[in-house]
């Protein structure tokens, strides 16, 4: 089937953004909670598959590839089941604001509500559907969760920020590619490859980290709440905003307005 051209994709984005902006607060929070849980499902899937073969430890590229192949489940659930994801909204809400369809205050309010809902959904899934049921009882998986959390808070602030830019550039490109297709198979492919790419590369996604780092902490990682927030979540979030708002939402609005 023919694909939507960039101008048609921009029109679809602006239509979707208008719907998002007009949602009641309660619905935004519920849908954001679901998105946090969906991304966590993809995160758990990536740990189980990517770190389930200890013999592959000397081959980090293969391990990252396996994690990347299954992590896109999270964004697929967000898009097809319907949910509000902070990182996607970093790009989707920008064209309408730049075109003065609505004000920046509404954009910031949406981002804050969705961010909070994503955080709660991620923590809920990590605690009640991973930690308490003992889903990472195998030593390889527990060690992986601990190692991921500790590695994410050990990088310099600027490194995390730049990796955050790269992550959401690819995530929001996945959203754009998904909207360029008019059939389910095309949308799945559009969502799949950029997400697989960012996971395999090792970029930093703030909502995914709302799951990965607390999960590692629950399993004994030497990470404090301050480490989690200041060393990773803040720079990753700022990088995600830049990656989505500037390199996708802003640029494609400017080119195709």
C-alpha positions as CSV (number, residue, x, y, z in Angstrom):
1,X,0.0,0.0,0.0
2,X,1.1,3.6,-0.6
3,X,2.7,5.3,2.3
4,X,1.9,8.7,3.7
5,X,4.3,11.4,2.6
6,X,6.1,13.6,5.2
7,X,3.4,16.4,4.9
8,X,0.6,13.8,5.4
9,X,2.4,12.4,8.4
10,X,2.7,15.9,9.9
11,X,-1.0,16.4,9.5
12,X,-1.7,13.1,11.3
13,X,0.7,14.1,14.1
14,X,-1.1,17.4,14.5
15,X,-4.5,15.7,14.6
16,X,-3.3,13.2,17.2
17,X,-1.7,16.0,19.3
18,X,-5.0,17.9,19.3
19,X,-6.7,14.8,20.7
20,X,-4.0,14.3,23.3
21,X,-4.2,18.0,24.5
22,X,-8.0,17.8,24.9
23,X,-8.0,14.6,27.1
24,X,-9.2,15.1,30.7
25,X,-6.5,14.8,33.3
26,X,-7.8,11.6,34.7
27,X,-7.7,9.9,31.3
28,X,-4.2,11.2,30.7
29,X,-3.0,9.8,34.0
30,X,-4.6,6.4,33.4
31,X,-3.2,6.1,29.8
32,X,0.2,7.3,31.0
33,X,0.2,4.6,33.7
34,X,-0.5,2.0,31.1
35,X,2.3,3.3,28.9
36,X,4.8,3.0,31.8
37,X,3.7,-0.6,32.3
38,X,3.9,-1.4,28.6
39,X,7.4,-0.1,28.3
40,X,8.3,-2.1,31.4
41,X,6.9,-5.2,29.7
42,X,9.3,-4.7,26.8
43,X,12.1,-4.0,29.3
44,X,11.4,-7.3,31.2
45,X,11.2,-9.1,27.9
46,X,14.6,-7.7,26.9
47,X,16.3,-8.8,30.1
48,X,14.9,-12.3,30.0
49,X,15.8,-12.9,26.3
50,X,19.0,-10.8,26.1
51,X,20.6,-12.1,29.3
52,X,19.1,-15.6,29.3
53,X,22.1,-17.1,27.7
54,X,25.2,-16.7,30.0
55,X,27.4,-18.4,27.4
56,X,27.0,-15.3,25.2
57,X,28.6,-13.0,27.7
58,X,31.8,-12.6,25.7
59,X,29.6,-11.5,22.7
60,X,28.0,-8.2,23.9
61,X,26.8,-7.3,20.4
62,X,24.7,-10.4,20.1
63,X,23.3,-9.9,23.6
64,X,22.3,-6.3,22.7
65,X,20.8,-7.5,19.5
66,X,18.6,-10.0,21.3
67,X,17.5,-7.4,23.8
68,X,16.8,-5.0,20.9
69,X,14.8,-7.5,19.0
70,X,12.1,-7.9,21.7
71,X,12.1,-4.5,23.4
72,X,9.9,-2.9,20.7
73,X,6.9,-4.7,22.2
74,X,6.6,-1.8,24.6
75,X,6.0,0.9,22.0
76,X,3.9,-1.4,19.9
77,X,1.5,-1.8,22.8
78,X,1.5,1.9,23.4
79,X,0.6,2.7,19.8
80,X,-1.8,-0.1,19.0
81,X,-3.5,-0.5,22.4
82,X,-3.5,3.2,23.1
83,X,-1.5,4.9,25.8
84,X,0.3,8.2,26.6
85,X,4.1,8.0,26.5
86,X,6.2,11.0,27.6
87,X,9.0,10.5,25.1
88,X,6.6,10.1,22.2
89,X,4.7,13.3,23.2
90,X,8.1,15.2,23.3
91,X,7.8,15.2,19.5
92,X,4.1,14.8,18.8
93,X,3.0,17.9,20.6
94,X,5.6,20.2,19.2
95,X,4.3,20.9,15.6
96,X,0.9,22.0,17.0
97,X,2.5,24.3,19.5
98,X,4.9,25.8,16.9
99,X,1.9,26.3,14.6
100,X,0.0,28.0,17.5
101,X,-2.8,25.5,17.5
102,X,-2.5,25.5,21.3
103,X,-0.2,27.1,23.9
104,X,3.1,25.8,25.4
105,X,1.5,25.7,28.8
106,X,-0.7,22.9,27.6
107,X,2.3,21.1,26.2
108,X,4.2,21.3,29.5
109,X,1.1,20.3,31.5
110,X,0.7,17.2,29.3
111,X,4.4,16.3,29.6
112,X,4.3,16.6,33.4
113,X,1.1,14.5,33.8
114,X,2.3,11.8,31.4
115,X,5.8,11.7,33.0
116,X,4.2,11.2,36.4
117,X,1.9,8.5,35.1
118,X,4.7,6.7,33.2
119,X,6.7,6.7,36.4
120,X,4.0,5.2,38.5
121,X,3.2,2.6,35.9
122,X,6.8,1.6,35.6
123,X,7.3,1.3,39.4
124,X,4.0,-0.7,39.7
125,X,5.1,-3.2,37.1
126,X,8.6,-3.6,38.5
127,X,7.4,-4.1,42.1
128,X,4.2,-6.1,41.7
129,X,4.7,-8.0,38.4
130,X,8.5,-8.6,38.5
131,X,10.0,-8.4,42.0
132,X,7.2,-9.9,44.1
133,X,6.4,-12.8,41.8
134,X,10.2,-13.6,41.6
135,X,10.4,-13.3,37.8
136,X,14.2,-12.7,37.9
137,X,14.9,-15.6,40.3
138,X,17.6,-17.0,38.0
139,X,21.0,-15.7,38.9
140,X,21.7,-14.6,35.3
141,X,18.6,-12.4,35.2
142,X,19.1,-11.0,38.7
143,X,22.7,-10.1,38.0
144,X,21.7,-8.5,34.8
145,X,19.1,-6.3,36.5
146,X,21.7,-5.2,39.1
147,X,24.4,-4.6,36.5
148,X,22.1,-2.6,34.2
149,X,21.1,-0.3,37.1
150,X,24.6,0.3,38.3
151,X,26.0,0.9,34.9
152,X,23.3,3.5,34.1
153,X,24.1,5.6,37.1
154,X,27.9,5.4,36.7
155,X,28.2,7.4,33.5
156,X,29.0,11.1,33.4
157,X,26.0,13.5,33.3
158,X,26.8,14.7,29.8
159,X,27.1,11.2,28.5
160,X,23.7,10.3,29.8
161,X,22.2,13.5,28.3
162,X,23.7,12.8,24.8
163,X,22.6,9.2,25.0
164,X,19.1,10.5,25.9
165,X,19.1,12.7,22.8
166,X,20.0,9.7,20.6
167,X,17.3,7.5,22.2
168,X,14.4,9.8,21.7
169,X,15.5,10.8,18.2
170,X,15.1,7.2,17.3
171,X,11.9,6.6,19.4
172,X,10.2,9.6,17.8
173,X,11.4,8.5,14.3
174,X,9.7,5.2,15.1
175,X,6.4,7.1,15.8
176,X,6.8,9.0,12.5
177,X,7.6,5.9,10.5
178,X,4.6,4.2,12.1
179,X,2.3,7.0,11.0
180,X,3.7,6.8,7.4
181,X,2.0,3.4,7.0
182,X,-1.7,2.7,6.6
183,X,-1.7,-1.0,7.4
184,X,-0.8,-2.9,10.6
185,X,2.2,-4.7,9.1
186,X,3.7,-1.4,7.8
187,X,3.2,0.3,11.2
188,X,4.8,-2.6,13.0
189,X,7.8,-2.4,10.8
190,X,8.1,1.3,11.2
191,X,8.0,1.0,15.0
192,X,10.3,-2.0,15.1
193,X,13.6,-1.0,13.6
194,X,14.3,2.4,15.2
195,X,13.5,0.9,18.7
196,X,15.6,-2.1,18.1
197,X,18.4,0.2,17.0
198,X,18.4,2.4,20.1
199,X,18.4,-0.5,22.4
200,X,21.2,-2.3,20.6
201,X,23.3,0.9,20.5
202,X,22.8,1.5,24.2
203,X,21.1,4.9,24.3
204,X,19.2,6.1,27.4
205,X,15.4,6.2,27.5
206,X,13.9,7.9,30.5
207,X,10.7,5.9,30.8
208,X,12.6,2.6,30.3
209,X,15.0,3.7,33.0
210,X,12.0,4.3,35.4
211,X,11.7,0.5,35.2
212,X,15.3,-0.7,34.8
213,X,17.0,1.2,37.6
214,X,14.3,0.7,40.3
215,X,14.2,-2.9,39.3
216,X,17.9,-3.2,39.9
217,X,17.6,-1.4,43.2
218,X,14.9,-3.9,44.3
219,X,17.3,-6.7,43.5
220,X,20.3,-5.3,45.5
221,X,22.0,-2.8,43.2
222,X,24.3,-0.4,44.9
223,X,22.2,2.6,43.7
224,X,20.6,5.3,45.9
225,X,17.5,7.3,45.0
226,X,19.7,10.3,44.5
227,X,21.9,8.4,42.1
228,X,18.9,7.2,40.2
229,X,17.4,10.7,39.9
230,X,20.4,13.0,39.5
231,X,22.9,10.8,37.8
232,X,20.5,9.2,35.2
233,X,16.9,10.2,35.1
234,X,17.3,14.0,35.0
235,X,19.9,14.0,32.2
236,X,18.2,11.2,30.3
237,X,14.9,13.1,30.5
238,X,16.4,16.4,29.3
239,X,18.2,14.6,26.5
240,X,14.9,12.8,25.5
241,X,13.1,16.2,25.3
242,X,15.9,17.6,23.0
243,X,16.0,14.5,20.8
244,X,12.2,14.4,20.3
245,X,11.3,18.0,20.3
246,X,14.2,19.4,18.3
247,X,15.3,16.7,15.9
248,X,11.9,15.2,15.1
249,X,8.9,17.4,16.0
250,X,10.6,20.7,15.4
251,X,12.6,19.9,12.3
252,X,9.8,18.1,10.5
253,X,7.3,20.9,11.3
254,X,9.7,23.5,9.9
255,X,10.4,21.5,6.8
256,X,6.8,20.5,6.1
257,X,4.7,23.3,7.6
